[in-house]
């Protein structure tokens, strides 16, 4: 059995960087060392594990099966060491840590004001980076520590992550307050709804079909969508300046001026927002404190527990 004394923390961090970057130069830059130094560390790693660990490829290097086996436990070891060397007590009022939270613009708009207001009261020097979420990259970003927390839906949540339900959302019809439809005095029918000029949000960009169209299809109906945007946040202003109609999450337009909001004339399935994070941050006292502060901003989180 190999002895641990031949493997120090710097070598583990080097292997972690090489696995993430698959490029010796980029891994060296990430750790703030020279390329020859990184190459030397790779040689020591190969000697220790008795495996090449990486082989040359057209673009950079490719990990061997043995290196891939080491990736997950390596992340956990580095995380556990980080917990060991941190102070046992986290003091929010004096902390100058930085955290990165990833979410859609809609999800961020529902928490930004209340969450940041609470954060500034309790931890005025903590820095928060709010970044767009990329469903395809969430797991890798959490594993690398590029992001600390992501707000997504259960359907897009990668496996093996800790999670907590934040809230359930439903959709509403939204159009300008003076829209001709609002003058008829009777609820909007499905046929009238389909005859209007529609806008929708397509996060992938360019799609003119969404969950509402699937619900209409089940009824044998079809609407006319003439505008597709990538952001929820721009639609309210577009609706105020036009006769278009849109199906939007209720929290996005709650209390919005100049807009009429009412239930759709058909049942459109809503969605659930959850927070996910990696095991590497699960026991960290600072991250636990930040998560709890965030969770308190949602009524739906009362009584929920971390999984």
N, C-alpha and C positions, 0 to 999 in steps of 0.2 A: 504494500500500500504506500502511495506517495505521501511525502511529508509536506505540510502546508508551508513550511519555512522557505521553500523555494519559489513561492508565489506571493508577491506583495500586492497591495491595493492598486498601485500604479499600473501593474500588468493587467489586472482585472479591468480597470478603466480603459486601458488601451484596447483590450479585446472587445469590450463593449462598443467603443467608438468604431472599430474596424467592422464589426457586425452591422452597425447602423449605416455606415458610410460606404462600405465595400470599395474603399479607395484609400490608399495609404496617405496620400498628400492631404486629403480632406480630414482624415482622422487625426493626423498630426496637427493641423490647424485648429481643430476643435479642442485639442488638449493643450494647445499653446507650446508645442515642442517642434523640433525640426523633423524633416522627413527621415534623415539617417537615424535619428534617435528612435522614431517609430518603427523603422525597419529592424533595428536592433531588438526592440521589445517583442516584435513578432517572432524573431528568431528564438528568443528565450521562451516564448509561449509554445512554439512548435516543439522545442526540446522537452518542455515540461509535460505536455499532453501527448507527446509521441505521435503527433499527427500534423500534416501540413497546414491544417485549419483553413487556409485560403489558397486558391490556385488562380493563376492569371487568366483574365478573360479579355474580350475585345475592348471593353470599357471597365477598367479597374480590376477588381479581384472578386472571386466568387467563393462563398464559404463552403467547406466540405460538410458532409453529413454530421461529422463529429462536432464541428463548430456550431451547426444549427441546433444540435442537441444541447449545447451549452448555453444558448442564447437566453432562454427563459429563466433557468436557475441563476444565471449570472446577473440578470436584472434584479432579481429578488435579493441576492447577496449584497449588491451595491446599495440597494434601498435600505436593507437592514443595517448596514454599516453606517449609512447616513443618519438613521434614527439613533444609533448608539452614540454618535459624536455630537448630536444636537443637545441643547439644554433640555432637561426633563420638563421644565415648566415653560410654557409659551405665554409671553406677556404681550397681548395685542396693542396696548397703549404705547409701547416703545418699539415694536417690531418694525423693521424696514424691509421685510421680505416682499417678493414679487410673485404674483400668481397669474396664470393665463387660463381664461375661461372661453370655451368655444361654443357657439350657438348660432342659430339662424337670426336674422335681423328681427324677426317677430319675437322669438323667445327672449332676446336681449331687451327688446322694448318693454316687455312685461316685467322685467326685474331691475332694469338699470337704475331707475330713480330711487326706488325704495331700498334696494340692496346697497347702492353706493352711498346713500344718505346714512344708512345704519353703519356701514363700514367706516365712514369718516368720523362718526361719533365715537366709535369704539377703538379704531385703529387708524388714526389719521395719517400715518407714514407708510402704511402698506400700499404697494402699487398693484394695480389690476390692469391686465391687458385683455380686452374683449376682442375676439377674433372670429371670423366666419368659420362655421363648422364644415368639414369635409367628411361625409359619411364613409367614404372609401378609405380614408386615412386615419380615422379616429383611433382605432386600436394601436396602430404603429406610433401615432403621436403621443398617446398616453404612456405606452411602454417606454418610449425614449425620454419622456418628461418634457416634450415640446409644449404640451398642454397639460393642465392639472385636473380639469373638470370639463365635461361636455354635456350640453343639454340637447337631447335628441328624443326620438320616439322609440318605443320598444321594438318596432318592426326593423329599425335600422341599427339596433344595439348589437355590437359584436359579443360573442360569448366570453365567459370567464372574466367579466368585469363586475365590480361592485355597482349597485344601483339603488336609486330611491325614487319613488313616484313623486312628482311635483304637483301636477294638476291635470284634470280632464278638461278638454276644450270642446266647444261646439261651434258650428258655423251659423252665420246670420246673413241675410240679404242686406246690402248696403247700396244706397244711391243718394243723390243730392236731395236736400230737404224740399226744394221746390219742384221736384220731378213731376211731370204730368201724371204718372201712375199714382202719386200720393193724393191727387185731387179726386179720384174716383170713389173714395169712401167705402170701398169693399176690399176684402183681402185679395191679393194677387193669385190668379189661378196658374196652374202649371203651363197652360198654353200661352197665357199672357207673359209669363216669365220667359218662356222659350223665344217669344217674338222680340224681346228686348235685345239691345246691343250689349254684349258681355265682355268683361275683362277677367283675366285670371293670372295667378302667380305660377310660374314654372321655374323651380330652382335649378333644373338642368339647363334651362334656357331654350326658348323657341317653341315649346310645346303649346298646343291650343286645346289640350284635353286634360281633364283632371277628375277628381273624385265625384264632382257634381255630374259630369257627363256620364260616368258609369251608373250613377243613380238614375239619371234620365233614361239611359239605354234600357234599364230594367223595366221602365214604364213604356218603352217603345217611343220615346220622345227624343228630340235633338234641339240643342240651342245653337245660337250663332255667336261664336267667340271671335272678336276682331282685334283684341289686344292681349298680348302675352308679355309679362314683365318678370324679372328675376327677384324683385324685392316687394314684400308686402307694404313697406313703408311709403312707397311712392303712390300707391293706389288711392288712398283717401283724397289726396289733392286732385288727382285725375278725375275722380268721381264728382267732386265739388264743381269742376269746371266743364262737365259734360252731362249727357243723358245716359251714360253707361251705367250698368249695374254689375256688381261683383258679389261673390260669396266669400266672406272673410271670417277669420277667427273672431269670436265675440270680444275677447280681451283687447284686441288691437283697436277696436273702434268704440270701446266703452267711454262714454262721456265726450265723444268727438263732436265738435261744433259743425253745423252746416250739413249734417248727414242724417238721413232717415235710416233707421235700423229696425228690422223686423224678421220674424222667422221665415225660412224658405217655404215655398208651397209644396215641397216634397222633403222626404227625410234624407238628409245628407250625413253620412257617418262622420263623427268627430274624430278626435285623436287624443292621445295622452302624451304628456311631456315627462321625461325622466332625466335624472342626473346620473352620469356614469363616471367612474374613476377607476384607476388601476390599483392593484394590490400594493404596488410600491409606495403609494401615498396613503394607504388605508389607515395605518396606525400612527402616522405623523401627527403630532399634537396641533401644529399650526394648521394643517390641512383639515383636520377634524373640526377645528374651531371655525374655519372659513365656511366649510360645508354647512354646519349648523346655522350659521348666520344667514346663509343663502336660503336654507330650507324654511326658516321662520318667515320669509317674505311671502310664502304661499299658504293660503288657508288650507289647501288640499294636503299639505304636508303634515298637518297636526296629527299626532298619533302614529305617524309612519316611522319605520325603523330602517337603519342601513342594513343592506343585505351583503 
